Amino acid sequence: MKSAVQASFFTRLLHRQHHEGVVSRFHFMEEEFVEGNFLGLPQREGDVDVAIVPLAYELTTSYGTGTAQGPSACIDASAQVELYDSVLGQDLPAGLVIATVPEWEGTRPTLLGQLDELADHASAWYNGACFPLFLGGEHGILPPVIRSSISHPLVDGNLDRLTVVQIDAHADLRASLDGEPFSHACAAARTLDTGIGKLLQVGIRAYSREEAALISSDTRITTYFAKDTQHPHSGTKHWDAWLNTLRSLKGPVHLTLDLDGLDGALVPATGTPVPGGLSFWQVIETIETLFQVPEVSVIGADVNEIGCQEDTPLTQFTAAQLATKIVACHALARKEQRWTPTPHTSSHDESSTYFRAMKEPQHSVGDHA
Ligand SMILES: [Mn+2]
């Protein structure tokens, strides 16, 4: 006999087949399936509670390609994810209005111009009224996404109040890569430049001497290295210390999840997969722990460097599972009143010039190798 969970999974599969025209007789399904929407969920009436914001940005990826297709691959794969979350104890959408936003496409001719354009697009959702989950795209989306949170009521113009929690294989603290300061390899460094108060990193195992020096000297940065947390004998001690560091946080937090923080075997189609990374359950535990810290409000998150794997859907499915976990943990935070929507008052009609105010690069978009 099928369990309820298996039956539910079957139902989702049938929904999908129904939508593709393969099966046409399953009209008894209680929740309509909408192709192209996150989890296949129809968007309910009312103000948006959770915005799934695909950012198909791939300007500076150095090795793998395909992160521009990642967000839509992740949304497609989410059709196969269970709606029930064991910690939430409910099926998504759990009464929330979840909107899947159309893909953003940059139009400005320069990299810095596109970063401002991206920040404007993100700020429409990063406004306190809803919880944005950005799907990338390369990690270069992080500085404009973080900059866009400046008008969030809990940040209130002072990014020093914000903590960024980064799951990643790479420290992303380089001054520049191949002469480009806004490379994905510099995402955390440029995010620190926006003035955030704290950066917590975990899963880190690929970094330069320059980055190691910055980790030691910059008091805003706390890094847990994979070599320690994944150690077969002493790993537990370091992992517990990581979770306790999360538990000590206060105030607004943005979670940035670079898929390559996971072991490369789980996400082979990410831009730069690295062996020796976090297990799936460690990432789940990080998300669940962070969202349950009593004095923390996770105001937004991103899952980035999603690749589109052609031979199996493993990479995009892993991304979809983790994205769903983030939404479920946010739903729980609302339920337990650790997250209160604040009505958006500023209309933000002036476009950002934060990035363009920096020195324009020598080259235009598309010139970099
Ligand atoms: Mn990375």
Residues whose N, C-alpha, C, O or C-beta is under 5 A from the ligand:
A	BS01	MN	D168 A169 H170 D258 D260
